[in-house]
Amino acid sequence: MLLAIPTLLIISPLVGFFLGDLGDRRFHTSPWLSIAGLILGFVAAGREVWLIYRRYLESQER
């Protein structure tokens, strides 16, 4: 379960950045959507890491 954390911390921001870059190319807003996507990717990764860590702690208490 904890092995998913490094993957999340790498993949989520990359996906956010590339989706933002795709939006930048479509709407000609460079670099704003790329930056927003990167930030949202980090936020999503942090949230998922927190949820995984909480599940891990709950399983350790049992």
N, C-alpha and C positions, 0 to 999 in steps of 0.2 A: 504494500500500500504506500509506504513512504518513498518507494523508488519512483513514483509518478511525479514527485515534486520537482526534481530538476528538469524533467521534460516539460512540465507546465510552465516553468519559469523561462524556458527558452522558446517554446513554440507559440504560446499565447501572444507575447509582444510582436513576434514576427508575423503572425497571421493578421494582427491588428494593423501593423505597418503596411503590409502588402494590400490589404483591403482599402486602407486609407489612400495608398498610392494609386490604386485603381480608380477610386473616387476622384482623386486630384486630376488624373488624366482625363476623366470623363467631364468633369465640371470646371476644369482649368483653375483650380484653387490652390495650386502648389505653394507651399508645402503644408498647408494647414490641416487638411484631412489626414495626411500621413502622420503628423504629430499627434493629432487627436486619436487616431487609431492605435498608435504606439502607447499612448497613455492609457487608453481603455484596455489594451492588451495587458499592461502591467497590473491594472486594477483587477481585471478578471482573474489573472494568475494569482494575485495575492488573496483574493476571495476564495478561490479553489484550494489553495494551500492551507488557508485557515480552516476550511471545512474538513479537509483530509486530516489535518492535525487534531481537530476536535474528535473525529471518528476514531482516530488512533488512541487518543487518551481514554475515550469511553471503553474501547475494547481492552485496554490495559487495566482498567478498574475492575472489570469482571473477572 
